[in-house]
Amino acid sequence: MFFDIDIQRLILAVIVGTLAAIVYSLRVLVLMERRIASIEGHIERLIEKIMREEIVIEKEVHGLKKKR
């Protein structure tokens, strides 16, 4: 009888430990996803700035070609 209770506690401890590990892993994944989303936002803003500068450069180059 005493042996059965120890096995039940051990099985319960393993199950609770596994669930805790899953919850922790999900928390880490959510934090990583937020960081990646932040990085993507920074990249998008950088690309927008580069595209605006490219348009300015293309207009200047195109204007120089017309003057020749």
C-alpha positions as CSV (number, residue, x, y, z in Angstrom):
1,M,0.0,0.0,0.0
2,F,2.8,2.4,1.0
3,F,4.6,1.6,-2.3
4,D,1.5,2.5,-4.4
5,I,1.3,6.0,-2.8
6,D,5.0,6.7,-3.6
7,I,4.5,5.6,-7.2
8,Q,1.4,7.8,-7.5
9,R,3.3,10.8,-6.1
10,L,6.2,10.1,-8.4
11,I,3.9,10.0,-11.5
12,L,2.1,13.1,-10.3
13,A,5.5,14.9,-9.8
14,V,6.6,13.9,-13.3
15,I,3.3,15.1,-14.8
16,V,3.4,18.5,-13.0
17,G,7.1,18.9,-13.9
18,T,6.3,18.3,-17.5
19,L,3.4,20.7,-17.5
20,A,5.6,23.4,-15.9
21,A,8.3,22.8,-18.5
22,I,5.7,23.2,-21.3
23,V,4.4,26.5,-19.8
24,Y,7.9,27.9,-19.4
25,S,8.7,27.0,-23.0
26,L,5.6,28.7,-24.2
27,R,6.5,31.8,-22.2
28,V,10.0,31.8,-23.8
29,L,8.5,31.4,-27.3
30,V,6.1,34.3,-26.7
31,L,9.0,36.6,-25.6
32,M,11.0,35.5,-28.6
33,E,8.1,36.2,-31.0
34,R,7.8,39.7,-29.5
35,R,11.5,40.4,-30.0
36,I,11.3,39.2,-33.6
37,A,8.3,41.4,-34.3
38,S,10.1,44.3,-32.9
39,I,13.1,43.6,-35.1
40,E,10.9,43.2,-38.1
41,G,9.3,46.6,-37.4
42,H,12.8,48.2,-37.2
43,I,13.7,46.6,-40.5
44,E,10.5,47.8,-42.2
45,R,11.2,51.4,-41.0
46,L,14.8,51.2,-42.3
47,I,13.6,49.9,-45.7
48,E,11.1,52.8,-45.9
49,K,13.9,55.3,-45.3
50,I,16.1,53.6,-47.9
51,M,13.3,53.6,-50.5
52,R,12.6,57.3,-49.9
53,E,16.3,58.0,-50.4
54,E,16.4,55.8,-53.5
55,I,13.5,57.8,-55.0
56,V,15.4,61.1,-54.3
57,I,18.5,59.7,-55.9
58,E,16.7,58.4,-59.0
59,K,15.0,61.8,-59.5
60,E,18.4,63.5,-59.3
61,V,20.0,61.1,-61.7
62,H,17.0,61.3,-64.1
63,G,17.1,65.1,-63.9
64,L,20.9,65.1,-64.8
65,K,20.2,62.9,-67.8
66,K,17.6,65.3,-69.1
67,K,20.0,68.3,-68.9
68,R,22.6,66.6,-71.1
